[in-house]
Amino acid sequence: MQAIAPALSPQMRRRRDGRYRARDRLKARFLTAPLDRALAEGTPPSASPALQLRAQALERPSVARELGSQLRRIVRDAQWESHPGVRVRACRGAVLAVEYELRLLASRLQAANPVGASAVAKVRVLLTDGTGPLYYPETNGSLRAAILDASAALD
């Protein structure tokens, strides 16, 4: 009897030799925002080669440490009244309202424990989305909810 091999999508065929296509490597390097958003929303890295590569990049300990440093910098900057030269500033009042949660999230990111790609992606989206709750909190608690969501993903 002949064994039936599962049908592989064209995206998945390239993995037989263990290498990624140049196209997938370019997507993972230059289309970070949509890939981060997909990972943050729960899309599994196995959904595409570009997502796999992006997830591998996000799981490096240096990435989590840098994000923790950025969170601490945002809190520090919010404590000062004026910052000439800062292009886009986080909403000062919202940051000060969740200062404790931001510091706790930063500490967890900078701990020695490995951090999953989904959690790192959630923090990256929070930091880089200029229309998100860090910069434009639509409702009371939207920033806190985003921080708690990222913290829960660390568990």
Residue pairs with C-beta under 8 A, 6 or more apart in sequence:
11 24
11 48
11 49
12 49
14 20
14 21
14 24
14 49
15 49
20 49
20 52
20 53
21 49
24 48
24 49
24 50
24 53
25 53
27 35
27 50
27 53
28 35
28 49
28 50
28 51
28 53
28 54
28 57
31 50
32 54
32 124
33 125
33 128
35 50
35 51
35 54
35 121
36 54
36 58
36 121
36 124
36 125
36 128
37 121
37 125
38 47
38 51
38 121
39 45
39 51
39 54
39 55
39 58
39 117
39 118
39 121
40 118
40 121
40 122
40 124
40 125
42 118
43 51
44 51
45 51
45 52
45 54
45 55
45 56
45 117
46 52
54 117
55 117
56 117
57 63
58 117
58 120
58 121
58 124
59 114
59 115
59 116
59 117
59 120
61 114
61 115
63 120
64 109
64 110
64 115
64 120
65 109
65 110
67 106
67 109
67 120
67 123
67 124
67 127
68 105
68 106
68 107
68 108
68 109
68 110
69 106
69 110
70 127
71 102
71 103
71 105
71 106
71 109
71 123
71 127
72 102
72 103
72 106
74 90
74 95
74 102
74 127
74 134
75 95
75 99
75 102
75 103
75 106
77 83
77 86
77 89
77 90
78 90
78 92
78 95
78 96
78 99
79 96
83 89
88 130
88 135
89 135
90 134
90 135
91 134
91 135
91 136
91 137
91 143
94 133
94 134
94 137
94 143
95 102
95 134
95 143
97 143
97 144
98 143
98 144
98 147
101 144
101 147
101 148
101 151
102 147
104 151
105 123
105 147
105 150
105 151
105 154
108 151
108 154
109 115
109 120
109 123
109 154
115 154
116 153
116 154
118 153
119 150
119 153
119 154
122 146
122 149
122 150
122 153
123 150
125 132
126 132
126 133
126 134
126 146
126 147
126 150
127 134
129 135
132 146
133 142
133 143
133 145
133 146
134 143
134 146
137 143
